[in-house]
Amino acid sequence: MNPPRNDELVQAAVAGDFETVKRLIEAGADPNSVDQHGMGPLLNFDPAVTRYLLEHGADPDRQRNENISPVLGASGNVECMRLMLEAGANVNRASEHNGETALHGYAGSSDVNAVQMLLDYGADPNARTKPGMKTYCLWRDARVRGETPLHRAAAWGSSEVIRLLLDADADPTLRDVNKDTPLSWASWYRRDKSIIDQLWYEGSGVGPDFPPDEAATLQ
């Protein structure tokens, strides 16, 4: 069953208009309503609004961003994310479209608090995206490559985020669809040598390429 549409509720939540959100919910509005784009009211940046919605039945595992990402991964407020996790949000819920999790979204940043919180709630540091599908985390015309959160941290994240992921058993030897490891991504993005050294693993030195195979051939 499709969720009911309620643009006014979603707009009020996004605006942080607590009184309007409260009035609409008390009048019988469904806290899992969506707007014209399919976005739910939990995608807001106001902890008071988020807490109220959760207390009145909003389900973070049902709601999505307008680009079909689970709302947890689209949250830009760490306190709102914490409230959703405390309410039972599935920390490893991935986009059905491209496999991105909340940890994929935050790994390529310097937001140590968000990454640590997700890991504390059991986020999988080795979760993979679905190769070839569009991502909405990287502006336009970008497609995921079967990468893990560590791949993204290697390209854009801080050394502290990389360390958190490695300490949580992120595997630096996992390869994406192009057979690139996180170290490969760090190399492509010309990261500082300190990042390269963090991602080193036995056998990762410069040497002969591995034999090509059919699965690795780019179309």
N, CA, C and O of each residue as an XYZ file, in Angstrom:
876
protein
N       0.837     -1.197      0.000
C       0.000      0.000      0.000
C       0.876      1.254      0.000
O       1.796      1.381      0.808
N       0.582      2.161     -0.902
C       1.345      3.403     -0.975
C       0.993      4.315      0.193
O      -0.167      4.378      0.601
N       1.991      5.027      0.738
C       1.702      5.941      1.838
C       0.852      7.102      1.357
O       0.933      7.478      0.188
N       0.035      7.681      2.235
C      -0.798      8.826      1.831
C       0.064     10.048      1.556
O       1.169     10.180      2.080
N      -0.450     10.915      0.743
C       0.284     12.143      0.421
C      -0.166     13.279      1.341
O      -1.358     13.476      1.577
N       0.812     14.014      1.848
C       0.503     15.171      2.692
C       1.643     16.167      2.562
O       2.553     16.195      3.390
N       1.587     16.971      1.535
C       2.651     17.947      1.284
C       2.822     18.915      2.450
O       3.941     19.310      2.779
N       1.704     19.293      3.074
C       1.784     20.282      4.155
C       2.596     19.746      5.331
O       3.394     20.476      5.919
N       2.399     18.485      5.672
C       3.138     17.892      6.789
C       4.627     17.823      6.489
O       5.452     18.194      7.324
N       4.966     17.353      5.310
C       6.376     17.234      4.940
C       7.036     18.611      4.899
O       8.148     18.791      5.396
N       6.348     19.567      4.311
C       6.914     20.916      4.226
C       7.123     21.527      5.613
O       8.130     22.192      5.857
N       6.179     21.302      6.512
C       6.310     21.828      7.869
C       7.473     21.165      8.596
O       8.219     21.828      9.316
N       7.626     19.859      8.408
C       8.723     19.147      9.063
C      10.068     19.645      8.554
O      10.977     19.897      9.344
N      10.198     19.786      7.257
C      11.452     20.254      6.662
C      11.779     21.669      7.138
O      12.944     22.010      7.340
N      10.750     22.481      7.315
C      10.947     23.862      7.765
C      11.198     23.949      9.269
O      11.527     25.021      9.777
N      11.048     22.833      9.987
C      11.216     22.855     11.433
C      10.065     23.540     12.146
O      10.224     24.072     13.244
N       8.905     23.518     11.505
C       7.718     24.177     12.059
C       7.004     23.188     12.987
O       6.053     22.516     12.586
N       7.476     23.114     14.225
C       6.971     22.118     15.172
C       5.473     22.266     15.415
O       4.753     21.268     15.452
N       5.001     23.479     15.578
C       3.587     23.676     15.891
C       2.670     23.186     14.775
O       1.617     22.602     15.030
N       3.083     23.431     13.542
C       2.256     22.953     12.429
C       2.297     21.434     12.339
O       1.271     20.797     12.101
N       3.475     20.854     12.526
C       3.590     19.386     12.529
C       2.682     18.804     13.613
O       1.942     17.854     13.360
N       2.739     19.370     14.811
C       1.917     18.879     15.922
C       0.430     19.013     15.611
O      -0.344     18.091     15.864
N       0.034     20.153     15.066
C      -1.376     20.374     14.742
C      -1.881     19.354     13.725
O      -2.980     18.817     13.864
N      -1.066     19.093     12.698
C      -1.481     18.161     11.650
C      -1.567     16.727     12.178
O      -2.503     15.995     11.855
N      -0.588     16.336     12.990
C      -0.607     14.978     13.545
C      -1.799     14.806     14.487
O      -2.478     13.780     14.450
N      -2.054     15.811     15.331
C      -3.198     15.738     16.249
C      -4.527     15.702     15.495
O      -5.526     15.188     15.999
N      -4.523     16.253     14.288
C      -5.743     16.244     13.474
C      -5.886     14.951     12.673
O      -6.850     14.775     11.928
N      -4.920     14.052     12.835
C      -5.039     12.742     12.187
C      -4.123     12.485     11.015
O      -4.262     11.462     10.345
N      -3.189     13.383     10.746
C      -2.255     13.156      9.632
C      -1.387     11.939      9.905
O      -0.974     11.700     11.039
N      -1.118     11.186      8.874
C      -0.262     10.003      8.981
C       1.203     10.450      9.052
O       1.666     11.142      8.146
N       1.951     10.073     10.108
C       3.349     10.504     10.226
C       4.261      9.897      9.179
O       5.424     10.283      9.070
N       3.741      8.939      8.398
C       4.516      8.344      7.317
C       4.032      8.814      5.950
O       4.289      8.174      4.930
N       3.324      9.948      5.945
C       2.883     10.539      4.683
C       4.094     10.968      3.854
O       5.207     11.073      4.369
N       3.861     11.210      2.579
C       4.921     11.667      1.681
C       4.444     12.903      0.926
O       3.249     13.191      0.859
N       5.410     13.626      0.360
C       5.046     14.765     -0.477
C       4.992     14.329     -1.934
O       5.038     13.135     -2.230
N       4.894     15.283     -2.835
C       4.736     14.969     -4.258
C       5.938     14.226     -4.840
O       5.836     13.588     -5.888
N       7.081     14.315     -4.148
C       8.283     13.648     -4.633
C       8.535     12.300     -3.948
O       9.513     11.619     -4.257
N       7.656     11.920     -3.025
C       7.827     10.658     -2.314
C       8.662     10.764     -1.051
O       9.025      9.747     -0.461
N       8.969     11.982     -0.630
C       9.800     12.190      0.550
C       8.947     12.231      1.807
O       7.867     12.822      1.815
N       9.444     11.593      2.884
C       8.725     11.559      4.144
C       9.144     12.686      5.080
O      10.183     13.310      4.863
N       8.351     12.958      6.121
C       8.633     14.065      7.040
C       9.834     13.840      7.954
O      10.321     14.792      8.565
N      10.322     12.604      8.061
C      11.500     12.388      8.905
C      12.767     12.968      8.286
O      13.785     13.106      8.964
N      12.708     13.302      7.017
C      13.874     13.937      6.414
C      13.825     15.432      6.736
O      13.492     16.267      5.895
N      14.165     15.724      7.968
C      14.209     17.114      8.420
C      15.469     17.292      9.252
O      16.207     16.332      9.477
N      15.713     18.484      9.700
C      16.961     18.767     10.405
C      16.699     19.343     11.791
O      17.526     20.062     12.351
N      15.537     19.014     12.325
C      15.125     19.533     13.627
C      14.874     18.359     14.582
O      13.894     17.635     14.407
N      15.726     18.157     15.576
C      15.558     17.025     16.487
C      14.207     16.997     17.197
O      13.655     15.921     17.429
N      13.671     18.160     17.543
C      12.372     18.185     18.227
C      11.271     17.655     17.319
O      10.399     16.908     17.764
N      11.310     18.039     16.051
C      10.323     17.544     15.086
C      10.509     16.045     14.868
O       9.537     15.290     14.835
N      11.757     15.624     14.721
C      12.029     14.200     14.519
C      11.541     13.379     15.702
O      10.899     12.345     15.518
N      11.841     13.829     16.915
C      11.419     13.103     18.119
C       9.900     12.996     18.175
O       9.359     11.931     18.473
N       9.220     14.089     17.889
C       7.750     14.082     17.940
C       7.174     13.103     16.913
O       6.271     12.328     17.228
N       7.690     13.140     15.708
C       7.193     12.230     14.671
C       7.416     10.773     15.050
O       6.529      9.937     14.876
N       8.607     10.470     15.572
C       8.903      9.095     15.980
C       7.970      8.647     17.105
O       7.499      7.510     17.111
N       7.708      9.535     18.046
C       6.812      9.204     19.158
C       5.381      8.973     18.695
O       4.583      8.368     19.412
N       5.057      9.450     17.503
C       3.692      9.306     16.985
C       3.617      8.377     15.779
O       2.703      8.474     14.960
N       4.599      7.472     15.684
C       4.485      6.384     14.706
C       5.265      6.505     13.423
O       5.146      5.639     12.557
N       6.059      7.546     13.266
C       6.879      7.646     12.048
C       7.891      6.506     12.029
O       8.535      6.222     13.039
N       8.026      5.861     10.890
C       8.896      4.695     10.742
C      10.069      5.034      9.825
O       9.883      5.200      8.619
N      11.290      5.139     10.392
C      12.447      5.498      9.558
C      12.816      4.442      8.522
O      13.535      4.740      7.568
N      12.333      3.212      8.695
C      12.627      2.181      7.705
C      11.645      2.207      6.538
O      11.883      1.560      5.519
N      10.564      2.934      6.672
C       9.595      3.072      5.581
C       9.835      4.336      4.768
O       9.586      4.364      3.563
N      10.314      5.366      5.424
C      10.422      6.658      4.755
C      11.703      6.773      3.941
O      12.729      6.174      4.265
N      11.611      7.562      2.874
C      12.740      7.726      1.959
C      12.925      9.203      1.616
O      12.056     10.047      1.837
N      14.095      9.458      1.068
C      14.341     10.760      0.465
C      13.662     10.764     -0.901
O      13.245      9.713     -1.388
N      13.550     11.917     -1.512
C      12.907     12.003     -2.825
C      13.672     11.213     -3.887
O      13.097     10.847     -4.912
N      14.970     10.944     -3.654
C      15.732     10.174     -4.641
C      15.796      8.697     -4.272
O      16.700      7.980     -4.703
N      14.834      8.248     -3.471
C      14.603      6.867     -3.026
C      15.659      6.323     -2.081
O      15.703      5.114     -1.853
N      16.504      7.169     -1.527
C      17.428      6.719     -0.495
C      16.684      6.582      0.826
O      15.826      7.413      1.127
N      16.989      5.545      1.638
C      16.388      5.468      2.977
C      16.664      6.751      3.748
O      17.745      7.331      3.644
N      15.672      7.187      4.525
C      15.766      8.490      5.169
C      16.952      8.575      6.130
O      17.509      9.656      6.317
N      17.348      7.456      6.742
C      18.474      7.489      7.672
C      19.742      7.960      6.975
O      20.497      8.765      7.521
N      19.972      7.457      5.768
C      21.173      7.829      5.034
C      21.130      9.237      4.486
O      22.167      9.813      4.158
N      19.925      9.798      4.383
C      19.793     11.143      3.831
C      19.782     12.212      4.916
O      19.798     13.406      4.617
N      19.754     11.787      6.172
C      19.697     12.748      7.270
C      20.994     13.533      7.358
O      22.082     12.958      7.363
N      20.870     14.843      7.426
C      22.068     15.672      7.527
C      22.302     16.193      8.928
O      23.144     17.067      9.138
N      21.559     15.660      9.894
C      21.681     16.107     11.273
C      21.984     14.893     12.145
O      21.192     13.952     12.193
N      23.118     14.905     12.829
C      23.551     13.739     13.604
C      22.579     13.434     14.738
O      22.336     12.265     15.039
N      22.023     14.457     15.367
C      21.078     14.222     16.457
C      19.792     13.586     15.939
O      19.234     12.702     16.589
N      19.318     14.028     14.776
C      18.138     13.401     14.174
C      18.426     11.939     13.843
O      17.578     11.071     14.047
N      19.616     11.677     13.335
C      19.995     10.307     13.018
C      20.046      9.450     14.281
O      19.594      8.306     14.275
N      20.595     10.003     15.360
C      20.656      9.267     16.618
C      19.255      8.907     17.107
O      19.020      7.787     17.561
N      18.332      9.850     17.015
C      16.959      9.592     17.443
C      16.325      8.463     16.627
O      15.616      7.619     17.175
N      16.580      8.449     15.327
C      16.024      7.390     14.485
C      16.643      6.042     14.817
O      15.950      5.024     14.822
N      17.943      6.025     15.096
C      18.598      4.777     15.469
C      18.074      4.273     16.811
O      17.839      3.076     16.977
N      17.892      5.172     17.757
C      17.347      4.784     19.059
C      15.928      4.245     18.926
O      15.493      3.415     19.724
N      15.211      4.723     17.912
C      13.839      4.269     17.677
C      13.795      2.949     16.914
O      12.716      2.427     16.632
N      14.957      2.415     16.582
C      15.001      1.103     15.932
C      15.267      1.105     14.449
O      15.087      0.075     13.801
N      15.692      2.228     13.879
C      16.001      2.260     12.449
C      17.079      1.221     12.119
O      18.038      1.052     12.871
N      16.914      0.544     11.010
C      17.887     -0.445     10.547
C      19.103      0.282      9.994
O      19.037      0.890      8.926
N      20.213      0.218     10.724
C      21.408      0.974     10.339
C      21.988      0.494      9.015
O      22.715      1.234      8.353
N      21.672     -0.743      8.623
C      22.204     -1.287      7.371
C      21.169     -1.309      6.247
O      21.378     -1.943      5.213
N      20.074     -0.625      6.456
C      19.079     -0.551      5.374
C      19.698      0.177      4.190
O      20.160      1.311      4.313
N      19.700     -0.483      3.058
C      20.343      0.066      1.868
C      19.299      0.505      0.852
O      18.163      0.030      0.860
N      19.695      1.402     -0.007
C      18.838      1.796     -1.115
C      18.588      0.586     -2.003
O      19.532     -0.089     -2.414
N      17.334      0.311     -2.299
C      17.028     -0.803     -3.200
C      17.548     -0.513     -4.604
O      17.767     -1.425     -5.401
N      17.739      0.751     -4.886
C      18.197      1.167     -6.211
C      19.684      0.906     -6.409
O      20.079      0.294     -7.402
N      20.518      1.366     -5.468
C      21.965      1.268     -5.705
C      22.764      0.644     -4.565
O      23.988      0.545     -4.654
N      22.093      0.226     -3.504
C      22.785     -0.462     -2.423
C      23.506      0.439     -1.439
O      24.171     -0.061     -0.532
N      23.396      1.747     -1.589
C      24.079      2.653     -0.664
C      23.431      2.611      0.714
O      22.206      2.609      0.840
N      24.270      2.577      1.743
C      23.804      2.653      3.124
C      24.147      4.026      3.689
O      24.814      4.834      3.043
N      23.675      4.269      4.908
C      24.017      5.534      5.566
C      25.523      5.664      5.727
O      26.068      6.763      5.619
N      26.200      4.548      5.986
C      27.649      4.607      6.176
C      28.362      4.980      4.878
O      29.370      5.686      4.913
N      27.859      4.523      3.747
C      28.420      4.968      2.467
C      28.333      6.494      2.356
O      29.254      7.151      1.870
N      27.206      7.037      2.820
C      27.008      8.477      2.689
C      27.953      9.301      3.539
O      28.395     10.374      3.128
N      28.265      8.799      4.729
C      29.098      9.565      5.645
C      30.581      9.228      5.567
O      31.414     10.000      6.041
N      30.923      8.082      4.974
C      32.324      7.652      4.967
C      33.231      8.609      4.212
O      34.399      8.767      4.567
N      32.708      9.247      3.177
C      33.529     10.157      2.393
C      33.557     11.558      2.961
O      33.614     12.532      2.212
N      33.517     11.670      4.272
C      33.481     12.979      4.923
C      34.494     13.005      6.069
O      35.299     12.088      6.232
N      34.434     14.059      6.841
C      35.251     14.140      8.050
C      34.368     14.095      9.288
O      34.811     14.449     10.381
N      33.118     13.661      9.122
C      32.158     13.642     10.222
C      32.388     12.403     11.086
O      31.695     11.394     10.954
N      33.364     12.507     11.960
C      33.749     11.380     12.817
C      32.592     10.959     13.720
O      32.387      9.765     13.940
N      31.838     11.916     14.241
C      30.741     11.590     15.156
C      29.666     10.750     14.474
O      29.173      9.778     15.046
N      29.308     11.127     13.255
C      28.284     10.373     12.532
C      28.774      8.968     12.205
O      28.043      7.994     12.384
N      30.005      8.865     11.729
C      30.549      7.546     11.374
C      30.644      6.663     12.615
O      30.272      5.490     12.565
N      31.135      7.206     13.718
C      31.251      6.423     14.943
C      29.877      5.962     15.432
O      29.721      4.824     15.873
N      28.885      6.847     15.352
C      27.542      6.482     15.780
C      26.987      5.328     14.944
O      26.429      4.374     15.485
N      27.145      5.423     13.627
C      26.654      4.351     12.756
C      27.352      3.033     13.061
O      26.711      1.983     13.101
N      28.652      3.084     13.275
C      29.393      1.863     13.612
C      28.954      1.309     14.966
O      28.836      0.096     15.134
N      28.716      2.192     15.923
C      28.270      1.754     17.253
C      26.935      1.023     17.181
O      26.663      0.136     17.990
N      26.107      1.396     16.214
C      24.809      0.742     16.046
C      24.873     -0.453     15.092
O      23.843     -1.022     14.730
N      26.081     -0.826     14.691
C      26.244     -2.047     13.906
C      26.333     -1.884     12.410
O      26.123     -2.852     11.678
N      26.638     -0.686     11.925
C      26.771     -0.494     10.479
C      27.874     -1.401      9.925
O      28.928     -1.564     10.540
N      27.614     -1.977      8.772
C      28.561     -2.897      8.122
C      29.583     -2.094      7.320
O      29.228     -1.465      6.324
N      30.860     -2.110      7.747
C      31.866     -1.340      7.013
C      32.273     -1.972      5.687
O      33.033     -1.381      4.919
N      31.763     -3.185      5.418
C      32.106     -3.878      4.176
C      30.903     -4.026      3.238
O      30.943     -4.814      2.293
N      29.838     -3.269      3.502
C      28.672     -3.311      2.619
C      29.054     -2.778      1.237
O      29.823     -1.824      1.121
N      28.508     -3.406      0.193
C      28.842     -3.018     -1.179
C      27.640     -2.378     -1.875
O      26.488     -2.716     -1.601
N      27.934     -1.464     -2.764
C      26.892     -0.888     -3.606
C      26.636     -1.806     -4.803
O      27.340     -2.797     -5.002
N      25.607     -1.458     -5.606
C      25.247     -2.255     -6.773
C      25.883     -1.634     -8.016
O      25.463     -0.562     -8.452
N      26.877     -2.285     -8.583
C      27.627     -1.687     -9.697
C      26.745     -1.220    -10.848
O      25.815     -1.904    -11.275
N      27.076     -0.027    -11.330
C      26.414      0.499    -12.516
C      25.187      1.336    -12.256
O      24.662      1.961    -13.178
N      24.708      1.365    -11.009
C      23.506      2.131    -10.712
C      23.872      3.572    -10.329
O      24.940      3.825     -9.772
N      22.982      4.496    -10.632
C      23.257      5.900    -10.339
C      23.313      6.148     -8.831
O      22.568      5.552     -8.054
N      24.212      7.036     -8.450
C      24.261      7.517     -7.081
C      23.845      8.976     -7.065
O      24.132      9.734     -7.992
N      23.161      9.355     -5.989
C      22.749     10.745     -5.836
C      23.590     11.445     -4.774
O      23.285     12.567     -4.369
N      24.647     10.780     -4.330
C      25.560     11.375     -3.342
C      26.649     12.204     -4.020
O      27.354     12.961     -3.353
N      26.790     12.068     -5.330
C      27.912     12.688     -6.029
C      27.438     13.598     -7.162
O      28.000     13.573     -8.257
N      26.435     14.376     -6.906
C      25.887     15.295     -7.894
C      25.308     14.545     -9.084
O      24.311     13.843     -8.912
N      25.875     14.653    -10.280
C      25.165     14.164    -11.452
C      25.999     13.156    -12.254
O      27.230     13.195    -12.261
N      25.278     12.255    -12.926
C      25.867     11.319    -13.882
C      27.022     10.521    -13.292
O      28.056     10.336    -13.934
N      26.834     10.050    -12.059
C      27.840      9.202    -11.404
C      27.191      7.871    -11.051
O      26.033      7.821    -10.638
N      27.946      6.802    -11.218
C      27.425      5.459    -10.961
C      28.317      4.730     -9.973
O      29.541      4.861     -9.992
N      27.672      3.959     -9.110
C      28.428      3.230     -8.092
C      29.139      2.041     -8.722
O      28.793      1.597     -9.816
N      30.139      1.536     -8.010
C      31.045      0.545     -8.593
C      31.222     -0.700     -7.721
O      32.229     -1.399     -7.826
N      30.249     -0.968     -6.870
C      30.406     -2.103     -5.966
C      31.385     -1.797     -4.851
O      32.032     -2.696     -4.314
N      31.490     -0.507     -4.501
C      32.465     -0.098     -3.495
C      31.914     -0.214     -2.080
O      30.702     -0.246     -1.865
N      32.830     -0.275     -1.128
C      32.490     -0.284      0.289
C      32.628      1.129      0.848
O      33.153      2.007      0.164
N      32.169      1.367      2.076
C      32.410      2.673      2.690
C      33.893      3.038      2.747
O      34.242      4.215      2.653
N      34.769      2.042      2.899
C      36.195      2.338      2.975
C      36.723      2.877      1.648
O      37.616      3.724      1.639
N      36.191      2.403      0.543
C      36.579      2.971     -0.752
C      36.299      4.480     -0.778
O      37.141      5.271     -1.202
N      35.114      4.857     -0.323
C      34.756      6.280     -0.361
C      35.598      7.098      0.617
O      36.023      8.212      0.310
N      35.828      6.534      1.786
C      36.690      7.226      2.751
C      38.086      7.406      2.184
O      38.728      8.433      2.406
N      38.555      6.402      1.447
C      39.891      6.483      0.855
C      39.988      7.616     -0.154
O      41.036      8.245     -0.300
N      38.880      7.869     -0.850
C      38.884      8.923     -1.866
C      38.685     10.305     -1.268
O      39.368     11.252     -1.657
N      37.750     10.434     -0.319
C      37.345     11.775      0.128
C      37.313     11.955      1.641
O      37.227     13.085      2.122
N      37.379     10.878      2.389
C      37.218     10.975      3.835
C      38.481     11.403      4.549
O      39.563     11.439      3.964
N      38.328     11.725      5.814
C      39.482     12.105      6.628
C      40.229     10.864      7.114
O      39.696      9.755      7.100
N      41.450     11.071      7.536
C      42.241      9.949      8.063
C      41.577      9.373      9.306
O      41.678      8.173      9.562
N      40.892     10.225     10.089
C      40.206      9.745     11.289
C      39.051      8.812     10.921
O      38.836      7.798     11.586
N      38.310      9.150      9.866
C      37.219      8.285      9.417
C      37.783      6.962      8.903
O      37.233      5.900      9.196
N      38.852      7.018      8.157
C      39.492      5.789      7.670
C      39.898      4.907      8.840
O      39.690      3.694      8.805
N      40.473      5.506      9.875
C      40.895      4.743     11.040
C      39.703      4.106     11.736
O      39.776      2.946     12.144
N      38.606      4.845     11.878
C      37.404      4.271     12.492
C      36.927      3.047     11.716
O      36.583      2.025     12.310
N      36.908      3.154     10.395
C      36.447      2.035      9.571
C      37.385      0.837      9.687
O      36.928     -0.299      9.815
N      38.678      1.081      9.642
C      39.637     -0.016      9.768
C      39.529     -0.673     11.142
O      39.596     -1.897     11.257
N      39.363      0.133     12.173
C      39.223     -0.419     13.527
C      37.941     -1.235     13.671
O      37.839     -2.099     14.542
N      36.961     -0.952     12.806
C      35.693     -1.698     12.824
C      35.736     -2.881     11.858
O      34.698     -3.446     11.515
N      36.939     -3.252     11.425
C      37.163     -4.418     10.555
C      36.767     -4.196      9.101
O      36.416     -5.146      8.401
N      36.820     -2.959      8.648
C      36.700     -2.739      7.207
C      37.882     -3.423      6.529
O      39.018     -3.318      6.993
N      37.614     -4.118      5.439
C      38.640     -4.919      4.758
C      39.305     -4.095      3.655
O      38.657     -3.781      2.656
N      40.579     -3.739      3.810
C      41.247     -2.914      2.792
C      41.598     -3.670      1.518
O      42.077     -3.070      0.555
N      41.365     -4.988      1.500
C      41.697     -5.770      0.304
C      40.489     -5.984     -0.613
O      40.642     -6.530     -1.706
N      39.294     -5.566     -0.191
C      38.113     -5.762     -1.034
C      38.207     -4.901     -2.282
O      38.628     -3.746     -2.222
N      37.810     -5.472     -3.417
C      37.912     -4.781     -4.701
C      36.519     -4.466     -5.250
O      35.576     -5.237     -5.072
N      36.413     -3.332     -5.911
C      35.150     -2.969     -6.549
C      35.024     -3.697     -7.883
O      35.817     -4.590     -8.180
N      34.036     -3.323     -8.685
C      33.789     -4.014     -9.946
C      34.964     -3.868    -10.914
O      35.133     -4.696    -11.809
N      35.774     -2.823    -10.742
C      36.949     -2.615    -11.584
C      38.212     -3.236    -10.994
O      39.317     -3.037    -11.499
N      38.021     -3.996     -9.909
C      39.119     -4.638     -9.180
C      40.019     -3.630     -8.463
O      41.192     -3.899     -8.204
N      39.453     -2.480     -8.153
C      40.190     -1.474     -7.395
C      39.893     -1.609     -5.909
O      38.742     -1.781     -5.510
N      40.937     -1.531     -5.098
C      40.810     -1.549     -3.643
C      40.643     -0.115     -3.130
O      40.761      0.833     -3.905
N      40.370      0.052     -1.834
C      40.397      1.404     -1.275
C      41.731      2.113     -1.525
O      41.758      3.322     -1.759
N      42.820      1.372     -1.478
C      44.126      1.962     -1.768
C      44.163      2.487     -3.202
O      44.746      3.540     -3.466
N      43.547      1.759     -4.121
C      43.471      2.221     -5.513
C      42.734      3.549     -5.592
O      43.172      4.470     -6.282
N      41.607      3.646     -4.880
C      40.838      4.890     -4.901
C      41.666      6.032     -4.331
O      41.669      7.132     -4.884
N      42.363      5.783     -3.238
C      43.212      6.823     -2.647
C      44.285      7.257     -3.633
O      44.621      8.439     -3.710
N      44.818      6.311     -4.381
C      45.854      6.620     -5.368
C      45.277      7.431     -6.521
O      45.883      8.409     -6.958
N      44.098      7.025     -7.019
C      43.459      7.759     -8.113
C      43.177      9.202     -7.711
O      43.317     10.118     -8.522
N      42.784      9.397     -6.471
C      42.444     10.745     -6.014
C      43.634     11.483     -5.407
O      43.482     12.532     -4.781
N      44.818     10.911     -5.608
C      46.070     11.570     -5.239
C      46.047     12.053     -3.789
O      46.392     13.194     -3.483
N      45.624     11.134     -2.904
C      45.604     11.474     -1.488
C      47.016     11.573     -0.927
O      47.976     11.067     -1.509
N      47.113     12.228      0.200
C      48.398     12.383      0.872
C      49.003     11.024      1.207
O      48.276     10.054      1.422
N      50.305     10.954      1.250
C      50.978      9.678      1.517
C      50.548      9.073      2.851
O      50.551      7.852      3.007
N      50.181      9.914      3.809
C      49.741      9.374      5.099
C      48.479      8.523      4.931
O      48.309      7.521      5.626
N      47.588      8.924      4.001
C      46.394      8.133      3.705
C      46.784      6.849      2.991
O      46.267      5.777      3.304
N      47.687      6.958      2.040
C      48.179      5.772      1.325
C      48.744      4.763      2.320
O      48.467      3.567      2.230
N      49.530      5.251      3.257
C      50.139      4.353      4.243
C      49.077      3.690      5.122
O      49.228      2.528      5.500
N      48.009      4.414      5.449
C      46.946      3.828      6.255
C      46.298      2.633      5.570
O      45.883      1.678      6.226
N      46.216      2.697      4.257
C      45.464      1.696      3.494
C      46.339      0.588      2.932
O      45.855     -0.304      2.235
N      47.629      0.650      3.238
C      48.545     -0.377      2.744
C      48.135     -1.745      3.279
O      47.678     -1.862      4.416
N      48.296     -2.755      2.475
C      48.083     -4.134      2.919
C      49.132     -5.002      2.254
O      49.701     -4.619      1.233
N      49.386     -6.141      2.810
C      50.426     -7.022      2.292
C      50.133     -7.400      0.842
O      49.047     -7.883      0.524
N      51.099     -7.177     -0.017
C      50.940     -7.478     -1.432
C      50.471     -6.301     -2.258
O      50.197     -6.446     -3.450
N      50.374     -5.128     -1.634
C      49.844     -3.971     -2.367
C      50.924     -3.094     -2.977
O      50.630     -2.002     -3.465
N      52.150     -3.544     -2.959
C      53.221     -2.751     -3.544
C      53.139     -2.687     -5.053
O      52.352     -3.405     -5.670
N      53.948     -1.831     -5.648
C      53.975     -1.706     -7.101
C      54.573     -2.968     -7.688
O      55.612     -3.439     -7.226
N      53.928     -3.517     -8.698
C      54.431     -4.749     -9.308
C      53.606     -5.120    -10.520
O      52.823     -4.302    -11.003
N      53.762     -6.349    -11.030
C      53.008     -6.773    -12.213
C      51.511     -6.742    -11.953
O      51.062     -7.005    -10.837
N      50.743     -6.423    -12.980
C      49.294     -6.417    -12.857
C      48.795     -7.847    -12.770
O      49.455     -8.771    -13.244
N      47.630     -8.028    -12.163
C      47.034     -9.358    -12.140
C      46.420     -9.642    -13.506
O      46.029     -8.712    -14.211
N      46.330    -10.912    -13.887
C      45.805    -11.251    -15.226
C      44.366    -10.763    -15.386
O      43.564    -10.881    -14.460
N      44.042    -10.221    -16.548
C      42.655     -9.796    -16.782
C      41.739    -11.000    -16.908
O      42.195    -12.092    -17.245
N      40.485    -10.817    -16.648
C      39.519    -11.872    -16.892
C      38.243    -11.244    -17.453
O      38.107    -10.022    -17.503
N      37.325    -12.090    -17.867
C      36.126    -11.595    -18.532
C      35.320    -10.672    -17.641
O      34.807     -9.656    -18.108
N      35.199    -11.012    -16.354
C      34.387    -10.246    -15.446
C      34.922     -8.832    -15.249
O      34.166     -7.917    -14.922
N      36.204     -8.659    -15.445
C      36.803     -7.333    -15.221
C      36.840     -6.477    -16.470
O      37.184     -5.297    -16.409
N      36.490     -7.059    -17.596
C      36.551     -6.305    -18.853
C      35.449     -5.262    -18.913
O      34.269     -5.577    -18.760
N      35.846     -4.026    -19.135
C      34.865     -2.956    -19.211
C      34.196     -2.965    -20.579
O      34.854     -3.135    -21.605
N      32.893     -2.783    -20.580
C      32.156     -2.749    -21.848
C      32.243     -1.360    -22.465
O      31.687     -1.124    -23.537
